Amino acid sequence: MTPIITSLHNPTIKNLVALRQRRERDRQGLLVIDGARAVRLALANAFPLTTLYYAAETAPTHAALLQDARAAGVVLQAVTAAVFHKIGYGDHPDGVLGLAAQLAGDLTQLPTPACPLYLVAEGLEKPGNLGAILRSADAAGVTGLIVCDGQTDVWNPNVVRASQGAFCTVPIAMASGPAVLAWLRQQRTQILVAAPRASQCYTAMDLRRSTALVVGAEHTGLSAVWSGETPIRIPMAGHIDSLNVAQAASVLLFEAVRQRSVLGD
């Protein structure tokens, strides 16, 4: 049995703290997964989890999860409460933290069924928005989320946490805007871009077809890469001209869900 880690100065603990920074995550090709719920989903979806750290006093609470992780070949490492307070996220961590390898996120690895529904998020700056978009993408059953030219890291701990585990249930790809556009065209996918001043309402579009919905940062909007594609708008009855990007993505996605379920896929 691996000895419990008791020192805040243990090199492993120092490294886990360092992995909160993007530069170190990218250098090592790793990410940190906070919380039992997200770790459980990572295990269920064969996400490349390598090590599970847990506060020793919470072992009885998480006994089933620890057993499943051990059976999957994940290394278990107990730490003291003080040490977990150092490595855990937020004011009330639940005593479980996973370490996993980052996925490559190549466009070529995305599923390409007969009638896919992709969501493209360009230039997002806030981790919370990207995490919320992942939750909606999971709920809507999207074929894949494509993040292009983002200002925030997909594996940011705040994205991972805000996604409630959807980071490991939704296929994710990362690429530049031009590369994404070329790939979608190659797939013969209709491309619909969210734009506040578009003339066509999103409900007027046939979303039963192979479709990519494109949303951008709230302040800057979409780049000129998408200027030749079909713009759509969400009608706004009040004084505000646009929704939060995560909310807008949800509205668009669930119209696709409605059309594909009610009207028939």
C-alpha positions as CSV (number, residue, x, y, z in Angstrom):
1,M,0.0,0.0,0.0
2,T,1.3,3.4,-0.9
3,P,2.2,5.5,2.2
4,I,-0.1,8.4,2.9
5,I,1.4,11.8,2.0
6,T,1.6,14.1,5.0
7,S,3.9,16.9,3.9
8,L,2.8,20.0,2.1
9,H,6.4,20.2,0.7
10,N,6.1,16.7,-1.0
11,P,7.2,17.1,-4.6
12,T,4.1,15.4,-5.9
13,I,1.9,17.9,-4.0
14,K,3.9,20.8,-5.3
15,N,3.5,19.6,-8.8
16,L,-0.3,19.2,-8.4
17,V,-0.4,22.9,-7.3
18,A,1.7,23.9,-10.3
19,L,-0.7,22.1,-12.6
20,R,-3.3,24.8,-11.8
21,Q,-1.3,26.9,-14.3
22,R,-1.8,26.4,-18.0
23,R,1.9,26.5,-18.9
24,E,2.6,23.6,-16.6
25,R,-0.4,21.6,-17.7
26,D,0.6,22.0,-21.3
27,R,4.2,21.2,-20.6
28,Q,3.3,17.9,-18.9
29,G,0.2,17.1,-21.0
30,L,-1.9,16.7,-17.9
31,L,-5.0,18.0,-16.3
32,V,-6.5,18.0,-12.8
33,I,-10.1,16.7,-12.2
34,D,-11.7,18.0,-9.0
35,G,-14.5,16.1,-7.3
36,A,-15.9,12.7,-7.0
37,R,-18.7,13.3,-9.6
38,A,-16.3,14.3,-12.3
39,V,-13.9,11.5,-11.5
40,R,-16.7,9.0,-11.6
41,L,-17.7,10.2,-15.1
42,A,-14.1,10.1,-16.2
43,L,-13.9,6.5,-15.2
44,A,-17.2,5.6,-16.8
45,N,-16.1,7.2,-20.1
46,A,-12.6,5.6,-20.1
47,F,-11.0,9.0,-19.8
48,P,-7.2,8.6,-19.4
49,L,-7.1,8.9,-15.6
50,T,-3.8,8.0,-14.1
51,T,-3.9,8.8,-10.4
52,L,-6.6,9.5,-7.8
53,Y,-5.7,11.5,-4.8
54,Y,-8.1,11.4,-1.8
55,A,-8.3,12.7,1.7
56,A,-7.8,9.7,4.0
57,E,-10.7,10.5,6.2
58,T,-13.1,10.5,3.3
59,A,-12.2,7.0,2.1
60,P,-15.3,5.4,3.6
61,T,-17.5,7.9,1.8
62,H,-15.9,7.3,-1.5
63,A,-15.2,3.5,-1.0
64,A,-17.1,2.4,-4.2
65,L,-15.3,5.1,-6.3
66,L,-11.9,4.1,-5.0
67,Q,-12.7,0.4,-5.7
68,D,-13.7,1.2,-9.3
69,A,-10.6,3.3,-9.8
70,R,-8.4,0.6,-8.5
71,A,-10.1,-2.0,-10.7
72,A,-9.5,0.3,-13.7
73,G,-5.8,0.4,-13.0
74,V,-5.7,3.9,-11.5
75,V,-3.1,4.5,-8.9
76,L,-4.6,5.5,-5.5
77,Q,-2.8,8.0,-3.2
78,A,-4.1,8.9,0.2
79,V,-3.2,12.3,1.7
80,T,-3.9,14.0,5.0
81,A,-6.7,16.6,5.3
82,A,-4.2,19.4,5.4
83,V,-2.5,18.3,2.2
84,F,-5.9,17.8,0.4
85,H,-6.8,21.4,1.4
86,K,-3.7,22.5,-0.4
87,I,-4.4,20.6,-3.6
88,G,-8.2,20.7,-3.6
89,Y,-10.3,23.3,-5.4
90,G,-12.7,25.7,-3.8
91,D,-13.7,26.2,-0.2
92,H,-15.4,22.8,0.3
93,P,-13.6,20.1,-1.7
94,D,-15.1,16.7,-1.3
95,G,-11.8,14.9,-0.8
96,V,-11.3,13.5,-4.3
97,L,-9.0,14.7,-7.0
98,G,-7.9,13.0,-10.2
99,L,-4.9,13.4,-12.5
100,A,-5.3,12.6,-16.2
101,A,-3.6,12.9,-19.5
102,Q,-4.9,15.6,-21.8
103,L,-6.6,14.3,-25.0
104,A,-5.1,15.4,-28.3
105,G,-8.3,17.1,-29.5
106,D,-7.8,16.7,-33.2
107,L,-10.6,17.4,-35.7
108,T,-9.9,14.1,-37.4
109,Q,-10.8,12.3,-34.1
110,L,-14.3,13.7,-34.0
111,P,-17.2,11.4,-34.8
112,T,-18.6,11.9,-38.3
113,P,-22.1,10.2,-38.4
114,A,-24.6,10.7,-41.2
115,C,-26.3,13.7,-39.6
116,P,-24.0,15.3,-37.0
117,L,-24.6,18.3,-34.8
118,Y,-21.4,20.2,-34.0
119,L,-21.0,23.2,-31.8
120,V,-18.2,25.6,-32.6
121,A,-17.1,28.1,-29.9
122,E,-14.6,30.7,-31.1
123,G,-12.5,33.1,-29.0
124,L,-14.1,32.4,-25.6
125,E,-12.4,34.1,-22.8
126,K,-14.2,32.9,-19.6
127,P,-13.7,29.3,-18.3
128,G,-17.2,29.4,-16.8
129,N,-18.8,30.0,-20.2
130,L,-16.9,27.1,-21.8
131,G,-17.8,24.8,-18.9
132,A,-21.4,25.7,-19.1
133,I,-21.4,25.2,-22.9
134,L,-19.9,21.7,-22.3
135,R,-22.8,20.9,-20.0
136,S,-25.4,22.0,-22.6
137,A,-23.5,20.1,-25.3
138,D,-23.7,17.0,-23.3
139,A,-27.4,17.5,-22.5
140,A,-28.2,18.1,-26.2
141,G,-26.2,15.1,-27.3
142,V,-23.9,17.0,-29.7
143,T,-21.6,15.1,-31.9
144,G,-18.7,17.2,-30.9
145,L,-17.6,20.6,-29.5
146,I,-15.0,22.4,-31.5
147,V,-13.0,25.1,-29.7
148,C,-11.2,27.5,-32.0
149,D,-8.9,30.4,-31.2
150,G,-10.0,30.3,-27.6
151,Q,-8.4,32.6,-25.0
152,T,-9.1,30.0,-22.3
153,D,-7.7,26.5,-22.0
154,V,-10.1,23.6,-22.4
155,W,-8.3,21.9,-19.5
156,N,-8.5,24.8,-17.2
157,P,-9.6,23.5,-13.8
158,N,-12.5,26.0,-13.8
159,V,-13.7,24.7,-17.2
160,V,-13.4,21.1,-15.9
161,R,-15.3,21.9,-12.7
162,A,-18.0,24.1,-14.4
163,S,-18.6,21.3,-17.0
164,Q,-19.8,19.0,-14.2
165,G,-17.9,16.2,-15.9
166,A,-19.1,16.9,-19.4
167,F,-15.4,17.5,-20.4
168,C,-15.1,13.7,-20.6
169,T,-18.5,12.9,-22.2
170,V,-18.5,15.3,-25.1
171,P,-15.9,14.8,-27.9
172,I,-13.8,17.9,-28.0
173,A,-11.5,19.2,-30.8
174,M,-9.3,22.3,-30.9
175,A,-8.1,24.1,-34.0
176,S,-7.8,27.4,-35.7
177,G,-10.8,29.1,-37.3
178,P,-9.7,28.5,-40.9
179,A,-8.9,24.9,-40.2
180,V,-12.3,24.3,-38.6
181,L,-14.1,26.0,-41.5
182,A,-12.2,23.9,-44.1
183,W,-12.9,20.7,-42.2
184,L,-16.6,21.5,-41.9
185,R,-16.9,22.3,-45.6
186,Q,-15.1,19.0,-46.4
187,Q,-17.7,17.2,-44.3
188,R,-20.5,19.0,-46.3
189,T,-21.9,20.4,-43.1
190,Q,-24.2,23.5,-43.1
191,I,-22.6,26.2,-41.1
192,L,-24.9,28.6,-39.1
193,V,-23.3,31.5,-37.3
194,A,-25.0,33.3,-34.4
195,A,-25.1,37.1,-35.1
196,P,-27.4,39.6,-33.4
197,R,-28.2,41.5,-36.6
198,A,-28.8,38.5,-38.8
199,S,-32.1,38.6,-40.8
200,Q,-32.9,34.9,-40.4
201,C,-34.3,33.6,-37.1
202,Y,-32.7,30.4,-35.9
203,T,-36.0,28.6,-35.7
204,A,-36.5,29.0,-39.5
205,M,-33.4,26.8,-40.3
206,D,-33.6,23.1,-40.9
207,L,-31.4,21.8,-38.1
208,R,-32.2,18.2,-38.9
209,R,-29.4,18.4,-41.5
210,S,-25.7,17.9,-40.9
211,T,-25.2,21.2,-39.0
212,A,-22.5,23.2,-37.2
213,L,-23.7,26.0,-34.9
214,V,-21.0,28.7,-34.4
215,V,-21.0,31.1,-31.4
216,G,-18.3,33.6,-30.5
217,A,-17.1,35.8,-27.7
218,E,-19.7,38.3,-26.4
219,H,-17.6,41.4,-26.7
220,T,-15.9,40.8,-30.0
221,G,-18.3,38.4,-31.8
222,L,-17.1,36.1,-34.5
223,S,-14.1,36.7,-36.6
224,A,-14.1,37.4,-40.4
225,V,-13.4,33.7,-41.0
226,W,-17.1,33.1,-40.7
227,S,-18.3,36.1,-42.8
228,G,-19.3,33.9,-45.8
229,E,-21.5,31.5,-43.8
230,T,-25.2,31.8,-43.0
231,P,-26.0,34.2,-40.1
232,I,-28.8,33.4,-37.7
233,R,-30.2,35.3,-34.8
234,I,-32.1,34.7,-31.6
235,P,-35.0,37.3,-31.3
236,M,-34.5,39.7,-28.4
237,A,-37.7,41.4,-27.2
238,G,-36.1,43.6,-24.5
239,H,-33.4,46.3,-24.6
240,I,-30.4,43.9,-24.5
241,D,-29.2,42.9,-27.9
242,S,-27.6,39.5,-27.1
243,L,-27.5,36.7,-24.6
244,N,-24.5,35.3,-22.7
245,V,-22.7,33.0,-25.1
246,A,-23.4,29.9,-23.0
247,Q,-27.1,30.8,-22.9
248,A,-27.2,31.5,-26.6
249,A,-25.5,28.1,-27.3
250,S,-28.1,26.3,-25.2
251,V,-31.0,28.0,-27.1
252,L,-29.6,27.0,-30.4
253,L,-28.7,23.5,-29.4
254,F,-32.1,22.7,-28.0
255,E,-33.9,24.0,-31.1
256,A,-31.9,21.4,-32.9
257,V,-32.9,18.8,-30.3
258,R,-36.6,19.8,-30.7
259,Q,-36.5,19.6,-34.5
260,R,-34.7,16.3,-34.5
261,S,-37.0,14.7,-31.9
262,V,-40.4,16.2,-32.8
263,L,-40.0,16.6,-36.5
264,G,-38.0,13.4,-36.9
265,D,-34.3,13.0,-37.5
